[in-house]
Amino acid sequence: MISNILLADSGTGNTRDMMKVLMQIPRIERSRLTILHVVPPQRSSTGMAERWEAGGRTLAEAVSALNLDPARVTAVLREGEPKDMVGKVANEIDADLIVMGSRGLKGLQAIMGNSVSQYVFQLSSRPMLLVKDDLYGIQPIRRILVAIDKSDSAKASLDVATDLARDIEGSEIILVHSVSKLNRKLEDAIRENPENDPVLADAIS
């Protein structure tokens, strides 16, 4: 169950809009929310003071924009490398879900660009919701796609999706299992009825 959420807020992108959409789901609405803003290390005390002041304003704007019950929201301002601090705070508060922005970079480009979201995604064992910064408008959640295989992480993903969908009227979970080198007869059987795929059948049950 998602009861403790960490929102990594940089002051840009679509994470706040995504959080507003999530908070329309009764199960999520009852959750505690920690909003984190990280101030990168500075060489001078003057620069540090300015960054802390700006960070405080960013947090205040986030709390105001989300318009949530103050008793269920905690604002956290930290100094350090954002890619390290997000995971550290997620562990401190035992977050059930991390929500953060992503520029949508892929592979080597993300690594060379020092993508914070890519770094956290690779190292964290906690469920994450990455929100692309270049999305135009955040839509209500209706359909949730889950990539299924025999791994524990796939099962955990399905559990999170099921938990979310349970409170969304008219929601739909779409299961995808990628298979290769099937014999033609088995491939036709799965195409005719996906439940002939043992992995999908197990997930559906």
Backbone as a chain_set.jsonl record, in Angstrom:
{"seq": "MISNILLADSGTGNTRDMMKVLMQIPRIERSRLTILHVVPPQRSSTGMAERWEAGGRTLAEAVSALNLDPARVTAVLREGEPKDMVGKVANEIDADLIVMGSRGLKGLQAIMGNSVSQYVFQLSSRPMLLVKDDLYGIQPIRRILVAIDKSDSAKASLDVATDLARDIEGSEIILVHSVSKLNRKLEDAIRENPENDPVLADAIS", "coords": {"N": [[0.838, -1.194, 0.0], [0.483, 2.24, -0.793], [1.522, 4.613, 1.256], [3.269, 6.512, 2.029], [4.87, 9.029, 0.544], [7.496, 10.341, -1.427], [8.215, 13.352, -2.856], [10.327, 14.641, -5.118], [11.223, 17.772, -5.678], [12.195, 20.064, -8.005], [11.492, 22.532, -8.701], [10.89, 22.949, -11.305], [9.37, 21.588, -14.336], [6.901, 18.893, -14.44], [6.147, 17.676, -12.079], [4.639, 18.585, -9.868], [2.084, 18.947, -10.986], [1.573, 16.288, -11.653], [1.467, 15.208, -9.109], [-0.822, 16.439, -8.121], [-2.758, 15.165, -9.669], [-2.419, 12.523, -8.781], [-3.224, 12.828, -6.136], [-5.921, 12.953, -6.351], [-6.817, 10.448, -6.209], [-8.396, 8.46, -3.905], [-7.001, 6.58, -2.223], [-4.372, 7.444, -2.386], [-4.644, 10.046, -1.591], [-4.878, 9.881, 1.141], [-2.335, 9.476, 1.946], [0.903, 10.233, 3.432], [2.949, 12.992, 2.582], [6.17, 13.859, 1.631], [7.982, 16.588, 0.675], [10.79, 17.218, -1.123], [13.531, 19.359, -1.601], [16.634, 19.913, -3.049], [19.642, 21.561, -2.417], [22.434, 22.257, -4.279], [25.936, 21.877, -3.367], [27.835, 24.826, -2.549], [30.537, 27.105, -3.274], [30.974, 29.427, -1.865], [29.968, 31.182, 1.139], [28.1, 33.141, 0.769], [26.935, 32.456, -1.676], [25.815, 30.044, -0.858], [23.936, 30.861, 1.032], [22.193, 32.28, -0.597], [21.261, 30.252, -2.272], [19.969, 28.579, -0.382], [17.941, 30.272, 0.457], [16.511, 30.589, -1.942], [15.798, 27.918, -2.3], [14.111, 27.503, -0.116], [11.986, 29.126, -0.882], [11.127, 27.75, -3.141], [10.186, 25.342, -2.014], [8.091, 26.366, -0.427], [6.416, 27.341, -2.423], [5.747, 24.938, -3.67], [4.323, 23.56, -1.65], [2.18, 25.324, -1.346], [1.084, 25.267, -3.948], [0.159, 22.64, -4.174], [-1.776, 22.508, -2.24], [-2.539, 20.972, 0.085], [-3.494, 19.078, 3.045], [-1.903, 20.461, 5.747], [-1.062, 18.92, 7.899], [-0.378, 16.528, 6.815], [1.793, 16.885, 5.256], [5.271, 17.259, 4.783], [7.962, 19.427, 4.505], [11.186, 19.351, 3.18], [14.438, 20.561, 3.151], [17.571, 20.149, 1.801], [21.171, 20.049, 1.659], [23.471, 19.106, -0.829], [24.445, 16.566, -3.239], [21.94, 16.206, -5.599], [21.295, 13.678, -6.783], [22.247, 11.822, -4.962], [21.006, 12.587, -2.609], [18.228, 12.275, -2.916], [17.759, 9.477, -2.86], [18.771, 8.972, -0.288], [17.058, 10.418, 1.459], [14.666, 9.157, 0.808], [15.119, 6.653, 1.911], [15.366, 7.372, 4.603], [12.766, 8.206, 5.301], [11.399, 5.98, 4.693], [10.05, 5.62, 2.16], [7.223, 4.733, 0.184], [6.83, 5.307, -2.4], [8.551, 7.097, -4.9], [8.409, 10.179, -6.428], [9.475, 11.909, -9.193], [10.955, 14.246, -11.539], [11.843, 13.793, -15.016], [14.039, 14.229, -17.718], [13.767, 12.701, -19.901], [15.939, 11.546, -21.146], [18.013, 9.085, -22.765], [19.787, 6.044, -22.162], [23.227, 6.224, -22.833], [23.268, 8.975, -23.188], [21.839, 9.913, -20.988], [23.524, 9.097, -18.925], [25.917, 10.494, -19.516], [24.904, 13.026, -19.346], [24.545, 13.261, -16.691], [22.131, 12.497, -15.423], [19.851, 12.922, -12.899], [17.463, 11.555, -12.268], [17.796, 9.162, -13.693], [19.983, 8.057, -12.36], [18.989, 7.706, -9.722], [16.908, 5.973, -10.302], [18.275, 3.696, -11.178], [19.653, 2.893, -8.872], [17.919, 2.832, -6.665], [15.769, 0.767, -4.717], [13.168, 1.181, -4.455], [9.702, 1.744, -5.434], [9.182, 3.889, -8.25], [7.938, 6.857, -9.763], [8.435, 8.329, -12.682], [8.269, 11.46, -14.132], [7.934, 12.903, -17.167], [9.569, 15.843, -18.149], [8.919, 17.25, -20.425], [6.304, 16.789, -21.069], [3.074, 17.695, -22.272], [0.761, 18.875, -20.445], [-0.823, 17.066, -17.869], [-2.633, 14.134, -17.643], [-5.61, 12.648, -16.175], [-5.262, 9.544, -14.396], [-6.017, 6.569, -15.948], [-5.495, 4.221, -17.426], [-3.161, 1.693, -16.741], [-0.077, 0.461, -17.554], [1.692, -2.507, -17.242], [4.731, -4.108, -17.357], [5.344, -7.461, -17.532], [7.132, -10.195, -16.176], [8.886, -13.024, -14.854], [10.112, -11.98, -12.649], [10.793, -10.665, -9.314], [10.574, -7.911, -9.13], [8.787, -7.283, -11.153], [6.469, -8.449, -10.163], [6.155, -6.864, -7.884], [5.683, -4.425, -9.11], [3.234, -4.924, -10.316], [1.68, -5.232, -8.036], [1.742, -2.605, -7.001], [0.47, -1.246, -9.11], [-2.038, -2.466, -9.04], [-2.889, -1.66, -6.536], [-3.131, 1.086, -6.952], [-5.056, 1.161, -9.031], [-7.307, 0.133, -7.832], [-8.706, 2.14, -6.571], [-9.479, 3.846, -8.572], [-12.048, 4.773, -10.498], [-13.331, 2.985, -13.212], [-10.865, 2.26, -14.162], [-8.087, 0.614, -15.83], [-5.894, -2.116, -16.114], [-3.167, -2.94, -18.035], [-1.467, -5.699, -19.136], [1.742, -6.65, -20.179], [3.76, -8.983, -21.732], [6.8, -9.784, -22.945], [7.936, -12.044, -25.299], [10.198, -14.391, -26.809], [11.395, -16.308, -29.618], [9.384, -18.264, -29.746], [7.649, -21.317, -30.537], [5.724, -21.746, -33.524], [3.129, -22.779, -33.155], [2.62, -22.409, -30.404], [2.842, -19.667, -30.297], [0.641, -18.854, -31.873], [-1.389, -19.815, -30.251], [-1.13, -18.235, -27.958], [-1.591, -15.737, -29.034], [-4.242, -15.999, -29.773], [-5.449, -16.43, -27.308], [-4.401, -14.751, -24.632], [-4.154, -15.8, -22.061], [-3.073, -18.244, -22.36], [-0.43, -17.911, -22.143], [1.751, -18.693, -19.655], [2.97, -16.893, -17.855], [1.467, -14.504, -18.035], [-0.989, -15.584, -17.335], [-0.553, -16.337, -14.685], [-0.156, -13.796, -13.566], [-2.625, -12.609, -13.974], [-4.268, -14.145, -12.36]], "CA": [[0.0, 0.0, 0.0], [1.247, 3.488, -0.872], [1.091, 5.485, 2.349], [4.343, 7.446, 2.335], [5.36, 9.428, -0.772], [8.535, 11.365, -1.513], [8.18, 14.153, -4.076], [11.554, 15.404, -5.328], [10.767, 18.967, -6.394], [13.29, 20.934, -8.434], [10.933, 23.841, -9.034], [10.565, 22.968, -12.734], [8.79, 20.349, -14.825], [5.483, 18.564, -14.252], [5.923, 16.806, -10.925], [3.537, 19.08, -9.029], [0.834, 18.624, -11.671], [1.376, 14.85, -11.508], [1.082, 14.967, -7.729], [-2.23, 16.846, -7.996], [-3.557, 14.084, -10.256], [-2.35, 11.381, -7.864], [-3.97, 13.126, -4.917], [-7.353, 12.778, -6.613], [-7.109, 9.043, -5.918], [-8.609, 8.399, -2.448], [-5.959, 5.808, -1.54], [-3.185, 8.292, -2.352], [-5.005, 11.255, -0.861], [-4.689, 9.62, 2.567], [-0.912, 9.246, 2.19], [1.766, 11.324, 3.874], [3.794, 13.476, 1.493], [7.383, 14.611, 1.946], [8.467, 17.325, -0.492], [12.226, 17.42, -0.964], [14.288, 20.194, -2.539], [18.053, 19.776, -2.736], [20.507, 22.675, -2.794], [23.792, 21.765, -4.557], [26.986, 22.549, -2.589], [28.357, 26.077, -3.097], [31.899, 27.403, -2.84], [31.005, 30.58, -0.957], [28.857, 31.255, 2.092], [27.082, 34.012, 0.165], [26.218, 31.636, -2.644], [25.035, 29.051, -0.133], [22.789, 31.555, 1.636], [21.253, 32.595, -1.67], [20.634, 28.993, -2.701], [19.047, 28.145, 0.658], [16.77, 31.155, 0.415], [15.746, 30.214, -3.13], [15.24, 26.597, -2.048], [12.978, 27.68, 0.789], [10.873, 29.663, -1.673], [10.646, 26.66, -3.995], [9.383, 24.456, -1.172], [6.86, 27.068, -0.046], [5.569, 27.37, -3.623], [5.251, 23.579, -3.893], [3.292, 23.286, -0.638], [1.028, 26.16, -1.678], [0.499, 24.812, -5.212], [-0.513, 21.354, -3.978], [-2.96, 22.801, -1.433], [-2.849, 19.755, 0.832], [-3.609, 19.177, 4.496], [-0.56, 20.679, 6.306], [-0.711, 17.857, 8.842], [0.067, 15.352, 6.074], [2.885, 17.299, 4.367], [6.526, 17.679, 5.394], [8.887, 20.028, 3.547], [12.566, 19.062, 3.568], [15.46, 21.247, 2.366], [18.858, 19.535, 2.084], [22.328, 20.423, 0.855], [24.218, 17.949, -1.299], [24.207, 16.177, -4.631], [20.553, 15.73, -5.7], [21.183, 12.259, -7.116], [22.49, 11.056, -3.738], [20.115, 13.004, -1.526], [16.875, 11.723, -3.114], [17.76, 8.111, -2.329], [19.022, 9.005, 1.15], [15.836, 10.853, 2.142], [13.672, 8.099, 0.599], [15.397, 5.619, 2.912], [15.097, 7.933, 5.93], [11.329, 8.266, 5.579], [10.844, 4.692, 4.261], [9.064, 5.98, 1.142], [6.596, 3.68, -0.615], [6.845, 5.764, -3.791], [9.318, 8.305, -5.188], [7.934, 10.891, -7.618], [10.448, 12.914, -9.595], [10.944, 14.593, -12.948], [12.844, 13.194, -15.896], [14.147, 14.917, -19.003], [13.514, 11.75, -20.978], [17.176, 11.138, -21.812], [18.135, 7.638, -22.874], [21.069, 5.364, -22.177], [24.488, 6.927, -22.664], [22.984, 10.402, -23.075], [21.442, 10.16, -19.602], [24.703, 8.936, -18.078], [26.822, 11.61, -19.799], [24.233, 14.247, -18.896], [24.448, 13.196, -15.233], [20.71, 12.524, -15.121], [19.54, 12.578, -11.512], [16.404, 10.548, -12.243], [18.369, 7.891, -14.155], [20.848, 7.576, -11.286], [18.135, 7.229, -8.628], [16.16, 4.828, -10.821], [19.161, 2.541, -11.244], [20.154, 2.468, -7.569], [16.892, 2.682, -5.64], [14.942, -0.44, -4.765], [11.803, 1.622, -4.151], [8.912, 2.109, -6.608], [9.374, 5.264, -8.693], [7.127, 7.398, -10.841], [9.198, 9.359, -13.37], [7.368, 12.334, -14.876], [8.716, 13.582, -18.191], [9.477, 17.3, -18.044], [8.412, 17.867, -21.65], [4.901, 16.442, -21.31], [2.182, 18.844, -22.368], [-0.462, 18.583, -19.701], [-0.92, 15.778, -17.181], [-3.994, 13.619, -17.736], [-6.011, 11.73, -15.096], [-4.819, 8.161, -14.583], [-7.092, 5.64, -16.271], [-4.926, 2.944, -17.842], [-1.824, 1.463, -16.196], [0.598, -0.617, -18.257], [2.691, -3.199, -16.424], [5.544, -5.114, -18.052], [5.348, -8.641, -16.661], [7.938, -11.391, -16.396], [8.878, -13.842, -13.638], [10.952, -11.347, -11.631], [10.143, -10.101, -8.13], [10.269, -6.497, -9.383], [7.562, -7.239, -11.96], [5.361, -8.732, -9.239], [5.981, -5.677, -7.045], [5.081, -3.402, -9.972], [1.823, -5.277, -10.459], [1.036, -4.927, -6.75], [1.564, -1.148, -6.93], [-0.55, -0.883, -10.097], [-3.331, -2.937, -8.532], [-3.23, -0.79, -5.41], [-3.581, 2.355, -7.522], [-6.262, 0.998, -9.845], [-8.436, -0.235, -6.982], [-9.432, 3.354, -6.173], [-9.76, 4.684, -9.742], [-13.245, 4.263, -11.16], [-13.18, 2.76, -14.65], [-9.451, 2.086, -14.52], [-7.741, -0.609, -16.559], [-4.496, -2.524, -16.061], [-2.755, -3.646, -19.252], [-0.288, -6.514, -18.874], [2.554, -6.929, -21.364], [4.861, -9.934, -21.534], [7.563, -9.925, -24.181], [8.487, -13.387, -25.439], [10.981, -14.547, -28.034], [11.698, -17.663, -30.09], [8.306, -19.22, -29.493], [7.271, -22.085, -31.719], [4.576, -21.129, -34.195], [1.876, -23.268, -32.577], [2.43, -21.745, -29.12], [2.629, -18.244, -30.59], [-0.753, -18.705, -32.311], [-2.263, -20.067, -29.104], [-1.072, -17.071, -27.077], [-2.245, -14.624, -29.718], [-5.684, -16.244, -29.713], [-5.872, -16.264, -25.92], [-3.211, -14.416, -23.839], [-4.056, -16.606, -20.845], [-2.254, -19.419, -22.666], [0.924, -17.565, -21.699], [1.742, -18.968, -18.215], [3.359, -15.71, -17.096], [0.275, -13.637, -17.981], [-2.048, -16.295, -16.589], [-0.209, -16.222, -13.266], [-0.359, -12.396, -13.157], [-4.076, -12.344, -13.966], [-4.864, -14.828, -11.207]], "C": [[0.877, 1.25, 0.0], [0.733, 4.44, 0.213], [2.106, 6.568, 2.665], [5.055, 7.806, 1.026], [6.446, 10.493, -0.635], [8.426, 12.039, -2.87], [9.47, 14.96, -4.145], [11.209, 16.581, -6.233], [11.948, 19.874, -6.717], [12.808, 22.345, -8.728], [10.572, 23.975, -10.494], [9.894, 21.659, -13.108], [7.345, 20.149, -14.407], [5.179, 17.755, -12.999], [4.775, 17.283, -10.036], [2.188, 18.767, -9.656], [0.525, 17.136, -11.558], [0.903, 14.521, -10.105], [-0.372, 15.356, -7.485], [-3.154, 15.761, -8.538], [-3.576, 12.875, -9.331], [-3.22, 11.611, -6.633], [-5.482, 13.102, -5.124], [-7.795, 11.332, -6.366], [-7.239, 8.889, -4.403], [-7.504, 7.677, -1.684], [-4.677, 6.631, -1.386], [-3.438, 9.546, -1.528], [-4.773, 11.103, 0.636], [-3.221, 9.448, 2.945], [-0.237, 10.467, 2.795], [2.688, 11.697, 2.724], [4.982, 14.247, 2.051], [7.867, 15.266, 0.661], [9.926, 17.689, -0.241], [12.758, 18.368, -2.035], [15.746, 20.163, -2.098], [18.833, 20.969, -3.28], [21.912, 22.125, -3.046], [24.83, 22.517, -3.726], [27.508, 23.789, -3.313], [29.75, 26.348, -2.529], [31.951, 28.538, -1.828], [29.797, 30.56, -0.037], [27.737, 32.122, 1.542], [26.237, 33.219, -0.835], [25.33, 30.61, -1.974], [23.781, 29.673, 0.458], [21.734, 31.861, 0.582], [20.521, 31.35, -2.143], [19.634, 28.48, -1.674], [17.768, 28.985, 0.65], [15.881, 30.806, -0.777], [15.085, 28.85, -2.946], [14.038, 26.647, -1.127], [11.753, 28.199, 0.049], [10.271, 28.574, -2.564], [9.757, 25.699, -3.213], [8.051, 25.092, -0.791], [5.889, 27.109, -1.224], [4.959, 25.993, -3.884], [4.124, 23.242, -2.922], [2.022, 24.057, -0.958], [0.313, 25.651, -2.924], [-0.296, 23.525, -5.039], [-1.747, 21.476, -3.101], [-3.451, 21.566, -0.661], [-2.976, 20.043, 2.322], [-2.204, 19.327, 5.095], [-0.112, 19.576, 7.256], [-0.157, 16.623, 8.136], [1.24, 15.658, 5.143], [4.096, 17.731, 5.191], [7.436, 18.228, 4.296], [10.312, 19.842, 4.057], [13.519, 19.77, 2.604], [16.815, 20.689, 2.773], [19.945, 20.105, 1.18], [23.069, 19.161, 0.442], [23.997, 17.713, -2.77], [22.784, 15.62, -4.736], [20.427, 14.236, -5.938], [21.422, 11.362, -5.899], [21.423, 11.336, -2.677], [18.703, 12.431, -1.67], [16.79, 10.319, -2.53], [17.926, 8.082, -0.824], [17.748, 9.376, 1.919], [14.735, 9.8, 1.98], [13.863, 6.977, 1.618], [15.063, 6.108, 4.318], [13.613, 7.885, 6.276], [10.623, 6.959, 5.207], [9.724, 4.904, 3.24], [8.533, 4.754, 0.409], [6.635, 4.019, -2.099], [7.673, 7.037, -3.881], [8.764, 8.907, -6.477], [8.957, 11.957, -7.964], [10.4, 13.132, -11.101], [12.055, 13.907, -13.714], [12.849, 13.956, -17.21], [13.944, 13.973, -20.184], [14.751, 11.344, -21.741], [17.296, 9.616, -21.795], [19.589, 7.2, -22.784], [22.267, 6.228, -21.878], [24.268, 8.421, -22.489], [22.612, 10.768, -21.644], [22.647, 10.085, -18.675], [25.652, 10.123, -18.25], [26.237, 12.931, -19.315], [24.023, 14.28, -17.396], [22.998, 13.268, -14.772], [20.443, 12.046, -13.691], [18.518, 11.448, -11.463], [16.931, 9.179, -12.677], [19.211, 7.252, -13.058], [20.008, 6.965, -10.162], [17.392, 5.972, -9.061], [17.011, 3.563, -10.811], [19.504, 2.004, -9.853], [19.068, 2.208, -6.518], [16.117, 1.381, -5.826], [13.474, -0.105, -4.522], [11.034, 1.939, -5.436], [9.093, 3.591, -6.945], [8.371, 5.617, -9.782], [7.921, 8.541, -11.452], [8.257, 10.142, -14.275], [8.191, 13.116, -15.889], [8.472, 15.098, -18.129], [8.843, 17.938, -19.266], [6.985, 17.44, -21.998], [4.054, 17.703, -21.374], [0.869, 18.488, -21.69], [-0.465, 17.179, -19.124], [-2.376, 15.341, -17.159], [-4.325, 12.743, -16.523], [-5.58, 10.304, -15.419], [-6.039, 7.275, -14.829], [-6.55, 4.251, -16.618], [-3.482, 2.844, -17.341], [-1.21, 0.262, -16.896], [1.695, -1.195, -17.376], [3.414, -4.232, -17.276], [5.77, -6.288, -17.107], [6.374, -9.675, -17.128], [7.931, -12.169, -15.075], [9.658, -13.217, -12.485], [10.125, -10.821, -10.461], [9.752, -8.647, -8.363], [9.005, -6.353, -10.228], [6.338, -7.5, -11.086], [5.08, -7.527, -8.34], [5.316, -4.554, -7.848], [3.588, -3.654, -10.146], [1.06, -4.977, -9.174], [0.758, -3.43, -6.618], [0.459, -0.706, -7.886], [-1.945, -1.275, -9.622], [-3.816, -2.05, -7.393], [-3.759, 0.547, -5.906], [-4.937, 2.197, -8.208], [-7.5, 0.72, -9.005], [-9.311, 0.979, -6.633], [-9.775, 4.273, -7.346], [-10.933, 4.084, -10.503], [-12.994, 4.136, -12.663], [-11.75, 2.548, -15.098], [-9.213, 0.726, -15.183], [-6.247, -0.872, -16.404], [-4.196, -3.346, -17.316], [-1.453, -4.382, -18.948], [0.428, -6.821, -20.186], [3.668, -7.894, -20.982], [5.547, -10.145, -22.876], [8.213, -11.3, -24.221], [9.252, -13.474, -26.761], [11.176, -16.024, -28.338], [10.634, -18.689, -29.685], [8.101, -20.086, -30.733], [5.942, -21.549, -32.247], [3.242, -21.521, -33.554], [1.582, -22.556, -31.255], [2.154, -20.261, -29.327], [1.191, -17.988, -31.012], [-1.709, -18.876, -31.14], [-2.296, -18.865, -28.164], [-1.769, -15.88, -27.717], [-3.763, -14.763, -29.645], [-6.223, -16.028, -28.307], [-4.638, -16.015, -25.058], [-3.055, -15.257, -22.578], [-3.333, -17.924, -21.085], [-0.787, -19.174, -22.348], [0.96, -17.754, -20.184], [2.104, -17.767, -17.353], [2.184, -14.758, -16.945], [-0.835, -14.298, -17.158], [-1.795, -16.185, -15.08], [-0.477, -14.802, -12.753], [-1.848, -12.087, -13.045], [-4.734, -12.964, -12.743], [-4.481, -14.145, -9.904]], "O": [[1.885, 1.312, 0.703], [-0.358, 4.999, 0.096], [1.838, 7.45, 3.481], [5.765, 6.974, 0.461], [6.33, 11.421, 0.166], [8.53, 11.385, -3.908], [9.689, 15.858, -3.332], [10.935, 16.399, -7.419], [12.616, 20.387, -5.819], [13.61, 23.246, -8.974], [10.011, 24.991, -10.902], [9.847, 20.726, -12.306], [6.648, 21.104, -14.063], [4.084, 17.209, -12.862], [4.02, 16.466, -9.509], [1.252, 18.371, -8.961], [-0.631, 16.751, -11.389], [0.042, 13.661, -9.92], [-1.078, 14.686, -6.732], [-4.197, 15.468, -7.952], [-4.627, 12.27, -9.118], [-3.875, 10.688, -6.148], [-6.239, 13.22, -4.16], [-8.988, 11.035, -6.319], [-6.28, 9.163, -3.682], [-7.112, 8.121, -0.605], [-3.982, 6.524, -0.376], [-2.54, 10.043, -0.848], [-4.501, 12.086, 1.325], [-2.895, 9.293, 4.122], [-0.735, 11.588, 2.686], [3.153, 10.832, 1.982], [4.818, 15.172, 2.847], [8.132, 14.583, -0.328], [10.253, 18.376, 0.727], [12.473, 18.205, -3.221], [16.055, 20.361, -0.923], [18.701, 21.337, -4.447], [22.528, 21.581, -2.129], [24.622, 23.688, -3.41], [27.612, 23.801, -4.539], [30.093, 25.879, -1.443], [32.876, 28.603, -1.019], [28.749, 30.007, -0.368], [26.563, 31.873, 1.813], [25.008, 33.296, -0.842], [24.229, 30.328, -2.446], [22.698, 29.091, 0.397], [20.535, 31.722, 0.828], [19.314, 31.381, -2.385], [18.564, 27.996, -2.044], [16.664, 28.466, 0.815], [14.658, 30.735, -0.652], [13.951, 28.642, -3.378], [13.062, 25.924, -1.326], [10.628, 27.774, 0.311], [9.053, 28.491, -2.719], [8.7, 25.29, -3.694], [7.009, 24.437, -0.827], [4.683, 26.935, -1.046], [3.796, 25.89, -4.273], [3.094, 22.701, -3.324], [0.919, 23.519, -0.857], [-0.917, 25.604, -2.962], [-1.323, 23.342, -5.692], [-2.662, 20.657, -3.193], [-4.616, 21.178, -0.749], [-2.608, 21.119, 2.793], [-1.39, 18.414, 4.966], [1.084, 19.326, 7.401], [0.46, 15.768, 8.771], [1.642, 14.814, 4.343], [3.967, 18.469, 6.168], [7.655, 17.57, 3.279], [10.612, 20.136, 5.215], [13.42, 19.601, 1.389], [17.181, 20.74, 3.947], [19.67, 20.582, 0.079], [23.272, 18.257, 1.252], [23.431, 18.554, -3.469], [22.449, 14.663, -4.038], [19.551, 13.589, -5.363], [20.864, 10.268, -5.814], [20.999, 10.438, -1.949], [18.049, 12.134, -0.67], [15.857, 10.006, -1.79], [17.301, 7.266, -0.146], [17.403, 8.729, 2.908], [13.956, 9.573, 2.906], [12.891, 6.418, 2.126], [14.537, 5.349, 5.132], [13.243, 7.563, 7.405], [9.411, 6.831, 5.377], [8.601, 4.434, 3.425], [9.291, 3.851, 0.058], [6.494, 3.143, -2.952], [7.53, 7.943, -3.06], [8.664, 8.223, -7.496], [9.275, 12.81, -7.136], [9.871, 12.305, -11.843], [13.067, 13.496, -13.147], [11.794, 14.288, -17.75], [13.951, 14.405, -21.337], [14.65, 10.848, -22.863], [16.747, 8.948, -20.918], [20.496, 7.883, -23.26], [22.344, 6.879, -20.836], [24.99, 9.071, -21.733], [23.023, 11.815, -21.143], [22.788, 10.894, -17.758], [26.133, 10.69, -17.269], [26.968, 13.84, -18.924], [23.402, 15.205, -16.873], [22.671, 14.008, -13.844], [20.769, 10.916, -13.327], [18.682, 10.492, -10.705], [16.56, 8.157, -12.101], [19.154, 6.039, -12.855], [20.277, 5.853, -9.707], [17.259, 5.023, -8.289], [16.523, 2.484, -10.474], [19.633, 0.793, -9.673], [19.288, 1.439, -5.582], [15.847, 0.956, -6.95], [12.639, -1.001, -4.397], [11.636, 2.356, -6.426], [9.149, 4.439, -6.054], [8.007, 4.782, -10.61], [8.073, 9.596, -10.836], [7.534, 9.561, -15.085], [9.054, 13.908, -15.508], [7.333, 15.561, -18.067], [8.29, 19.034, -19.178], [6.513, 17.702, -23.105], [4.281, 18.657, -20.63], [-0.015, 17.878, -22.292], [-0.145, 16.215, -19.819], [-3.249, 16.084, -16.712], [-3.427, 12.163, -15.912], [-5.541, 9.909, -16.584], [-6.969, 7.237, -14.023], [-7.078, 3.236, -16.162], [-2.69, 3.774, -17.492], [-1.76, -0.838, -16.84], [2.523, -0.463, -16.833], [2.788, -5.123, -17.848], [6.32, -6.125, -16.018], [6.469, -9.985, -18.316], [7.031, -11.971, -14.258], [9.846, -13.857, -11.451], [8.927, -10.566, -10.59], [8.725, -8.191, -7.861], [8.238, -5.409, -10.041], [5.301, -6.857, -11.247], [3.925, -7.202, -8.066], [4.482, -3.82, -7.318], [2.781, -2.725, -10.126], [-0.082, -4.518, -9.222], [-0.321, -3.028, -6.182], [-0.39, 0.109, -7.525], [-2.906, -0.522, -9.78], [-5.001, -1.731, -7.299], [-4.72, 1.084, -5.354], [-5.849, 2.996, -7.994], [-8.616, 1.035, -9.417], [-10.516, 0.841, -6.426], [-10.306, 5.365, -7.138], [-10.815, 3.006, -11.086], [-12.505, 5.068, -13.301], [-11.45, 2.646, -16.288], [-10.041, -0.181, -15.095], [-5.432, 0.04, -16.546], [-4.886, -4.321, -17.614], [-0.46, -3.77, -18.554], [-0.199, -7.202, -21.175], [4.419, -7.657, -20.036], [4.934, -10.629, -23.827], [8.944, -11.682, -23.307], [8.984, -12.727, -27.701], [11.13, -16.873, -27.448], [10.948, -19.825, -29.329], [8.35, -19.638, -31.853], [5.146, -20.976, -31.503], [2.338, -20.695, -33.427], [0.448, -22.146, -31.004], [1.337, -19.668, -28.623], [0.579, -17.018, -30.566], [-2.716, -18.175, -31.042], [-3.35, -18.512, -27.635], [-2.45, -15.108, -27.041], [-4.481, -13.777, -29.478], [-7.322, -15.504, -28.131], [-3.894, -16.953, -24.771], [-1.942, -15.412, -22.075], [-3.014, -18.643, -20.139], [0.008, -20.112, -22.291], [0.255, -17.035, -19.476], [1.601, -17.633, -16.237], [1.928, -14.257, -15.85], [-1.527, -13.636, -16.385], [-2.724, -15.964, -14.303], [-0.968, -14.625, -11.638], [-2.277, -11.386, -12.129], [-5.647, -12.381, -12.159], [-4.894, -14.585, -8.831]]}, "num_chains": 1, "name": "protein.A"}
